[in-house]
Amino acid sequence: MNKVIERNKVYYEKYPRDMKRPGGIDRVHQLVLRAANDLELFNKLSYRILHKIEDVQQCDSNPFYAILHEVIYCQGRAANWPYREILDNYPQFIWRSGKQDTNSPIYFTGEMIFPEMLDEYANLRPLKGVANMLAEYTGWPALYDEEKLRNNTVKITAATYFEDMYVDFARAQKTACSIGNLQQYISNQHLHSAIRKDPATILGALFTISRREMD
């Protein structure tokens, strides 16, 4: 959550005027700006901006992403829609309770799924029952054999991003250190989407490291 909060601060440092408006950083800003403009001109959101907002959401076109997003990481316990409780511990996200200081910025979430989304997205509504069953299921087996990973002899090369909003760097290092024969490409110049936005740099670095040729 700390990285999510940091990323929000970067957003509002770059676009401080968005703090007063209802509602990658540049893409979000364009949505906020156009939505604010619609409200000022028409007192409602236009079809065009609604379509753009819908287009950046993944739940309707990728329903499995929503219902499996958390449970794929579970072992021996239920997911139970954890972000509901997690956000309650962070005052930056008080807007979820319907209370918001008008002088404070509205913080965005990132890759978080909430149970109310099962009603808000048309393609998730038929899956609401199974989604809740999965969220409450406790019989998930162990994801990994940690001893085998420690004793691994196959070369593993991984990319790790210091500023990754979705993967905590300290946890990533703890995991990497627990796996045998793993080497990393660590960058503070890339974010979670690096392999999509800069594949030449990321893949080039990974292939170079995978040769295990140290100069």
CYANA upper distance limits for C-alpha pairs under 8 A (distance plus 0.5 A):
  1 MET  CA      5 ILE  CA      6.80
  2 ASN  CA      6 GLU  CA      6.67
  3 LYS  CA      7 ARG  CA      6.56
  3 LYS  CA    163 GLU  CA      7.95
  3 LYS  CA    164 ASP  CA      7.84
  3 LYS  CA    165 MET  CA      5.36
  3 LYS  CA    166 TYR  CA      7.92
  3 LYS  CA    168 ASP  CA      8.08
  4 VAL  CA      8 ASN  CA      6.82
  4 VAL  CA    109 THR  CA      7.42
  4 VAL  CA    110 GLY  CA      7.31
  4 VAL  CA    165 MET  CA      6.09
  4 VAL  CA    166 TYR  CA      8.10
  5 ILE  CA      9 LYS  CA      6.86
  5 ILE  CA     92 GLN  CA      8.35
  5 ILE  CA    107 TYR  CA      7.91
  6 GLU  CA     10 VAL  CA      6.90
  7 ARG  CA     11 TYR  CA      6.83
  7 ARG  CA    165 MET  CA      7.61
  8 ASN  CA     12 TYR  CA      6.87
  8 ASN  CA    107 TYR  CA      6.51
  8 ASN  CA    108 PHE  CA      7.14
  9 LYS  CA     13 GLU  CA      6.52
 10 VAL  CA     14 LYS  CA      6.76
 11 TYR  CA     15 TYR  CA      6.55
 11 TYR  CA     16 PRO  CA      8.39
 11 TYR  CA     25 ILE  CA      6.35
 12 TYR  CA     16 PRO  CA      5.21
 12 TYR  CA     17 ARG  CA      8.27
 12 TYR  CA     18 ASP  CA      7.39
 12 TYR  CA     19 MET  CA      7.18
 12 TYR  CA    105 PRO  CA      8.08
 15 TYR  CA     19 MET  CA      8.25
 15 TYR  CA     29 HIS  CA      7.91
 17 ARG  CA     21 ARG  CA      7.53
 18 ASP  CA     22 PRO  CA      8.33
 18 ASP  CA     29 HIS  CA      8.05
 18 ASP  CA     32 VAL  CA      7.65
 18 ASP  CA     33 LEU  CA      7.94
 18 ASP  CA    105 PRO  CA      8.37
 19 MET  CA    103 ASN  CA      8.29
 19 MET  CA    104 SER  CA      7.40
 19 MET  CA    105 PRO  CA      5.11
 19 MET  CA    106 ILE  CA      7.29
 20 LYS  CA    102 THR  CA      8.02
 20 LYS  CA    103 ASN  CA      7.93
 20 LYS  CA    105 PRO  CA      7.75
 21 ARG  CA     32 VAL  CA      7.90
 21 ARG  CA     33 LEU  CA      8.41
 21 ARG  CA     36 ALA  CA      6.67
 22 PRO  CA     32 VAL  CA      8.06
 22 PRO  CA     36 ALA  CA      7.02
 23 GLY  CA     32 VAL  CA      6.74
 23 GLY  CA     35 ALA  CA      8.45
 23 GLY  CA     36 ALA  CA      8.33
 23 GLY  CA    106 ILE  CA      7.44
 24 GLY  CA     28 VAL  CA      7.38
 25 ILE  CA     29 HIS  CA      6.59
 26 ASP  CA     30 GLN  CA      6.78
 27 ARG  CA     31 LEU  CA      7.07
 28 VAL  CA     32 VAL  CA      6.76
 29 HIS  CA     33 LEU  CA      6.38
 30 GLN  CA     34 ARG  CA      6.52
 31 LEU  CA     35 ALA  CA      6.51
 31 LEU  CA     49 ILE  CA      7.71
 31 LEU  CA     52 LYS  CA      8.10
 31 LEU  CA     53 ILE  CA      7.54
 32 VAL  CA     36 ALA  CA      6.56
 33 LEU  CA     37 ASN  CA      6.68
 34 ARG  CA     38 ASP  CA      6.68
 34 ARG  CA     49 ILE  CA      7.36
 35 ALA  CA     39 LEU  CA      6.82
 35 ALA  CA     45 LEU  CA      6.69
 35 ALA  CA     49 ILE  CA      6.92
 36 ALA  CA     40 GLU  CA      6.72
 37 ASN  CA     41 LEU  CA      6.63
 38 ASP  CA     42 PHE  CA      6.03
 38 ASP  CA     43 ASN  CA      7.12
 38 ASP  CA     44 LYS  CA      6.64
 38 ASP  CA     45 LEU  CA      5.89
 38 ASP  CA     46 SER  CA      6.84
 39 LEU  CA     43 ASN  CA      4.66
 39 LEU  CA     44 LYS  CA      5.37
 39 LEU  CA     45 LEU  CA      6.51
 42 PHE  CA     46 SER  CA      8.47
 45 LEU  CA     49 ILE  CA      7.07
 45 LEU  CA     50 LEU  CA      7.19
 46 SER  CA     50 LEU  CA      6.82
 47 TYR  CA     51 HIS  CA      6.49
 48 ARG  CA     52 LYS  CA      6.83
 49 ILE  CA     53 ILE  CA      6.64
 50 LEU  CA     54 GLU  CA      6.58
 51 HIS  CA     55 ASP  CA      6.50
 52 LYS  CA     56 VAL  CA      7.11
 53 ILE  CA     57 GLN  CA      7.33
 58 GLN  CA     62 ASN  CA      5.98
 58 GLN  CA     63 PRO  CA      8.10
 58 GLN  CA     65 TYR  CA      8.17
 59 CYS  CA     63 PRO  CA      5.51
 59 CYS  CA     64 PHE  CA      8.43
 59 CYS  CA     65 TYR  CA      7.27
 59 CYS  CA     66 ALA  CA      6.28
 59 CYS  CA    121 TYR  CA      7.40
 59 CYS  CA    123 ASN  CA      8.12
 59 CYS  CA    124 LEU  CA      7.78
 60 ASP  CA    121 TYR  CA      6.52
 60 ASP  CA    122 ALA  CA      7.20
 60 ASP  CA    123 ASN  CA      5.59
 60 ASP  CA    124 LEU  CA      7.19
 61 SER  CA    123 ASN  CA      8.20
 62 ASN  CA     66 ALA  CA      7.68
 63 PRO  CA     67 ILE  CA      7.05
 63 PRO  CA    123 ASN  CA      7.27
 63 PRO  CA    124 LEU  CA      6.65
 64 PHE  CA     68 LEU  CA      6.21
 64 PHE  CA     69 HIS  CA      8.16
 65 TYR  CA     69 HIS  CA      5.84
 66 ALA  CA    113 ILE  CA      6.92
 67 ILE  CA     71 VAL  CA      8.35
 67 ILE  CA    131 ALA  CA      5.75
 67 ILE  CA    134 LEU  CA      8.23
 68 LEU  CA     72 ILE  CA      6.46
 68 LEU  CA    131 ALA  CA      8.41
 68 LEU  CA    134 LEU  CA      8.46
 69 HIS  CA    113 ILE  CA      7.95
 70 GLU  CA     74 CYS  CA      7.69
 70 GLU  CA     79 ALA  CA      6.85
 70 GLU  CA     81 TRP  CA      8.27
 71 VAL  CA     78 ALA  CA      8.03
 71 VAL  CA     79 ALA  CA      6.25
 71 VAL  CA    134 LEU  CA      7.47
 71 VAL  CA    135 ALA  CA      7.09
 73 TYR  CA    143 LEU  CA      8.09
 74 CYS  CA     78 ALA  CA      7.21
 74 CYS  CA     79 ALA  CA      7.00
 74 CYS  CA    140 TRP  CA      6.74
 74 CYS  CA    143 LEU  CA      8.30
 75 GLN  CA    138 THR  CA      8.25
 75 GLN  CA    139 GLY  CA      7.96
 75 GLN  CA    140 TRP  CA      5.20
 75 GLN  CA    141 PRO  CA      5.74
 75 GLN  CA    142 ALA  CA      5.64
 75 GLN  CA    143 LEU  CA      6.89
 76 GLY  CA    138 THR  CA      6.13
 76 GLY  CA    139 GLY  CA      6.11
 76 GLY  CA    140 TRP  CA      5.53
 76 GLY  CA    141 PRO  CA      6.49
 76 GLY  CA    142 ALA  CA      7.55
 77 ARG  CA    137 TYR  CA      7.80
 77 ARG  CA    138 THR  CA      4.91
 77 ARG  CA    139 GLY  CA      7.29
 77 ARG  CA    140 TRP  CA      7.26
 78 ALA  CA    134 LEU  CA      8.48
 78 ALA  CA    135 ALA  CA      6.45
 78 ALA  CA    136 GLU  CA      5.65
 78 ALA  CA    137 TYR  CA      5.71
 78 ALA  CA    138 THR  CA      5.06
 78 ALA  CA    139 GLY  CA      8.39
 78 ALA  CA    140 TRP  CA      8.50
 79 ALA  CA    134 LEU  CA      8.50
 79 ALA  CA    135 ALA  CA      5.53
 79 ALA  CA    136 GLU  CA      7.01
 79 ALA  CA    137 TYR  CA      8.17
 80 ASN  CA    135 ALA  CA      5.30
 80 ASN  CA    136 GLU  CA      6.04
 81 TRP  CA    113 ILE  CA      7.77
 81 TRP  CA    114 PHE  CA      6.74
 81 TRP  CA    115 PRO  CA      7.11
 81 TRP  CA    135 ALA  CA      7.01
 82 PRO  CA     86 ILE  CA      6.79
 83 TYR  CA     87 LEU  CA      6.34
 83 TYR  CA    112 MET  CA      7.28
 83 TYR  CA    113 ILE  CA      7.79
 83 TYR  CA    114 PHE  CA      7.39
 84 ARG  CA     88 ASP  CA      7.16
 84 ARG  CA    114 PHE  CA      7.28
 85 GLU  CA     89 ASN  CA      7.50
 86 ILE  CA     90 TYR  CA      7.83
 87 LEU  CA     91 PRO  CA      8.37
 87 LEU  CA     93 PHE  CA      6.60
 87 LEU  CA     94 ILE  CA      8.45
 88 ASP  CA     93 PHE  CA      7.75
 88 ASP  CA     94 ILE  CA      7.70
 90 TYR  CA     94 ILE  CA      7.86
 92 GLN  CA    106 ILE  CA      8.04
 92 GLN  CA    107 TYR  CA      6.77
 93 PHE  CA    106 ILE  CA      7.91
 93 PHE  CA    107 TYR  CA      6.64
 94 ILE  CA     98 GLY  CA      7.75
 94 ILE  CA     99 LYS  CA      6.54
 94 ILE  CA    100 GLN  CA      6.70
 95 TRP  CA     99 LYS  CA      5.65
 95 TRP  CA    100 GLN  CA      5.53
 95 TRP  CA    106 ILE  CA      7.68
100 GLN  CA    104 SER  CA      7.96
110 GLY  CA    166 TYR  CA      8.22
111 GLU  CA    166 TYR  CA      8.31
113 ILE  CA    117 MET  CA      7.65
114 PHE  CA    118 LEU  CA      8.34
115 PRO  CA    119 ASP  CA      8.39
116 GLU  CA    120 GLU  CA      6.99
117 MET  CA    121 TYR  CA      6.48
117 MET  CA    124 LEU  CA      8.10
118 LEU  CA    124 LEU  CA      5.56
118 LEU  CA    125 ARG  CA      5.80
118 LEU  CA    127 LEU  CA      7.99
118 LEU  CA    128 LYS  CA      6.04
119 ASP  CA    124 LEU  CA      7.45
119 ASP  CA    125 ARG  CA      5.91
119 ASP  CA    128 LYS  CA      8.13
120 GLU  CA    124 LEU  CA      8.37
120 GLU  CA    125 ARG  CA      8.19
121 TYR  CA    125 ARG  CA      7.05
122 ALA  CA    126 PRO  CA      8.48
123 ASN  CA    127 LEU  CA      8.16
124 LEU  CA    128 LYS  CA      6.75
127 LEU  CA    131 ALA  CA      6.41
128 LYS  CA    132 ASN  CA      6.68
129 GLY  CA    133 MET  CA      6.78
130 VAL  CA    134 LEU  CA      6.64
131 ALA  CA    135 ALA  CA      6.68
132 ASN  CA    136 GLU  CA      6.67
133 MET  CA    137 TYR  CA      6.59
144 TYR  CA    149 LEU  CA      8.33
145 ASP  CA    149 LEU  CA      6.90
146 GLU  CA    150 ARG  CA      6.70
146 GLU  CA    178 SER  CA      8.40
147 GLU  CA    151 ASN  CA      6.82
148 LYS  CA    152 ASN  CA      6.42
149 LEU  CA    178 SER  CA      7.68
149 LEU  CA    179 ILE  CA      5.47
149 LEU  CA    180 GLY  CA      6.67
150 ARG  CA    178 SER  CA      6.09
150 ARG  CA    179 ILE  CA      5.09
150 ARG  CA    180 GLY  CA      5.32
151 ASN  CA    179 ILE  CA      7.80
151 ASN  CA    180 GLY  CA      5.99
152 ASN  CA    179 ILE  CA      7.20
152 ASN  CA    180 GLY  CA      5.23
152 ASN  CA    181 ASN  CA      6.89
153 THR  CA    180 GLY  CA      6.85
153 THR  CA    181 ASN  CA      6.25
154 VAL  CA    181 ASN  CA      7.06
155 LYS  CA    181 ASN  CA      6.04
155 LYS  CA    182 LEU  CA      6.78
155 LYS  CA    210 SER  CA      7.65
156 ILE  CA    181 ASN  CA      6.74
156 ILE  CA    182 LEU  CA      5.12
156 ILE  CA    183 GLN  CA      6.92
156 ILE  CA    210 SER  CA      7.87
157 THR  CA    182 LEU  CA      6.24
157 THR  CA    183 GLN  CA      5.59
157 THR  CA    184 GLN  CA      6.15
157 THR  CA    185 TYR  CA      8.03
157 THR  CA    206 LEU  CA      6.70
157 THR  CA    209 ILE  CA      7.39
157 THR  CA    210 SER  CA      6.37
158 ALA  CA    182 LEU  CA      7.84
158 ALA  CA    183 GLN  CA      6.92
158 ALA  CA    184 GLN  CA      5.27
158 ALA  CA    185 TYR  CA      6.66
158 ALA  CA    206 LEU  CA      7.45
159 ALA  CA    184 GLN  CA      6.13
159 ALA  CA    185 TYR  CA      5.25
159 ALA  CA    186 ILE  CA      6.51
159 ALA  CA    187 SER  CA      8.37
159 ALA  CA    202 ILE  CA      7.86
159 ALA  CA    206 LEU  CA      7.62
160 THR  CA    164 ASP  CA      8.48
160 THR  CA    169 PHE  CA      8.04
160 THR  CA    172 ALA  CA      7.92
160 THR  CA    184 GLN  CA      7.17
160 THR  CA    185 TYR  CA      6.61
160 THR  CA    186 ILE  CA      5.32
160 THR  CA    187 SER  CA      7.00
161 TYR  CA    169 PHE  CA      7.63
161 TYR  CA    186 ILE  CA      6.22
161 TYR  CA    187 SER  CA      5.50
161 TYR  CA    188 ASN  CA      6.30
161 TYR  CA    189 GLN  CA      8.18
161 TYR  CA    190 HIS  CA      6.57
161 TYR  CA    191 LEU  CA      6.50
161 TYR  CA    192 HIS  CA      7.46
162 PHE  CA    169 PHE  CA      6.13
162 PHE  CA    186 ILE  CA      7.51
162 PHE  CA    187 SER  CA      6.58
162 PHE  CA    188 ASN  CA      5.42
162 PHE  CA    190 HIS  CA      8.41
162 PHE  CA    191 LEU  CA      8.36
163 GLU  CA    169 PHE  CA      8.09
163 GLU  CA    188 ASN  CA      6.47
163 GLU  CA    189 GLN  CA      8.35
163 GLU  CA    190 HIS  CA      7.64
163 GLU  CA    191 LEU  CA      6.45
164 ASP  CA    168 ASP  CA      7.34
164 ASP  CA    169 PHE  CA      7.72
164 ASP  CA    190 HIS  CA      8.18
164 ASP  CA    191 LEU  CA      5.44
164 ASP  CA    192 HIS  CA      5.62
165 MET  CA    191 LEU  CA      7.79
165 MET  CA    192 HIS  CA      7.29
166 TYR  CA    192 HIS  CA      7.40
167 VAL  CA    171 ARG  CA      8.13
167 VAL  CA    172 ALA  CA      7.40
167 VAL  CA    192 HIS  CA      8.39
168 ASP  CA    172 ALA  CA      6.65
169 PHE  CA    173 GLN  CA      6.71
170 ALA  CA    174 LYS  CA      6.77
171 ARG  CA    175 THR  CA      6.67
172 ALA  CA    176 ALA  CA      6.56
173 GLN  CA    177 CYS  CA      6.56
174 LYS  CA    178 SER  CA      6.99
175 THR  CA    179 ILE  CA      7.33
176 ALA  CA    182 LEU  CA      7.22
176 ALA  CA    183 GLN  CA      8.42
177 CYS  CA    182 LEU  CA      8.35
183 GLN  CA    209 ILE  CA      7.89
183 GLN  CA    210 SER  CA      8.50
184 GLN  CA    206 LEU  CA      8.44
184 GLN  CA    209 ILE  CA      8.25
185 TYR  CA    205 ALA  CA      7.19
185 TYR  CA    206 LEU  CA      7.04
185 TYR  CA    209 ILE  CA      7.97
190 HIS  CA    194 ALA  CA      6.04
193 SER  CA    197 LYS  CA      6.73
194 ALA  CA    198 ASP  CA      5.90
194 ALA  CA    199 PRO  CA      7.40
194 ALA  CA    202 ILE  CA      7.64
195 ILE  CA    199 PRO  CA      5.06
195 ILE  CA    202 ILE  CA      6.42
195 ILE  CA    203 LEU  CA      7.86
198 ASP  CA    202 ILE  CA      6.92
199 PRO  CA    203 LEU  CA      6.10
199 PRO  CA    204 GLY  CA      8.28
200 ALA  CA    204 GLY  CA      6.14
201 THR  CA    205 ALA  CA      6.59
202 ILE  CA    206 LEU  CA      6.72
203 LEU  CA    207 PHE  CA      6.53
204 GLY  CA    208 THR  CA      6.66
205 ALA  CA    209 ILE  CA      6.66
206 LEU  CA    210 SER  CA      6.51
207 PHE  CA    211 ARG  CA      7.14
208 THR  CA    212 ARG  CA      7.95
208 THR  CA    213 GLU  CA      8.35
209 ILE  CA    213 GLU  CA      7.70
